[in-house]
Amino acid sequence: MGKHELLQYVDGLTEAQEFPNFKAGDTITVTYKIREGNKERLQNFQGVVLQRRGNGKTETFTVRKISNNIGVERIFPVTSPFIDKITINKRGVVRRARIFYLRGLRGKKARIKEARI
């Protein structure tokens, strides 16, 4: 069984959850499950989407937040079974698909213009 066939087999096993449509620049809250020992709890990670990459089962998105004046980024697979839900807090207007320039900005310079709906 080759790598390609194995990926197709895994594609058939996992079912994708339906999440709202979001893109780079949007502020989202990802609620994901954390397993500690035999207990399971939900934790929120709220931040700005820096990028979405890949397609199909291998698609991921990167979320960045500032925690105690330190930038924290987390990469989530879209098909992860640990993601409970994704809520969109704000729609942002950015002119590119990957907004890594946000890493070098602090404070008011790091603001993203909100989309008018």
Rosetta blueprint (number, residue, H / E / L):
1 M L
2 G L
3 K H
4 H H
5 E H
6 L H
7 L H
8 Q H
9 Y H
10 V H
11 D H
12 G H
13 L H
14 T L
15 E L
16 A L
17 Q L
18 E L
19 F L
20 P L
21 N L
22 F L
23 K L
24 A L
25 G L
26 D L
27 T E
28 I E
29 T E
30 V E
31 T E
32 Y E
33 K E
34 I E
35 R E
36 E E
37 G L
38 N L
39 K E
40 E E
41 R E
42 L E
43 Q E
44 N E
45 F E
46 Q E
47 G E
48 V E
49 V E
50 L E
51 Q E
52 R E
53 R E
54 G L
55 N L
56 G H
57 K H
58 T H
59 E L
60 T E
61 F E
62 T E
63 V E
64 R E
65 K E
66 I E
67 S E
68 N L
69 N L
70 I E
71 G E
72 V E
73 E E
74 R E
75 I E
76 F E
77 P E
78 V L
79 T L
80 S L
81 P L
82 F L
83 I E
84 D E
85 K E
86 I E
87 T E
88 I E
89 N E
90 K E
91 R L
92 G E
93 V L
94 V L
95 R L
96 R L
97 A L
98 R L
99 I L
100 F H
101 Y H
102 L H
103 R H
104 G H
105 L L
106 R L
107 G H
108 K H
109 K H
110 A H
111 R L
112 I L
113 K L
114 E E
115 A L
116 R L
117 I L
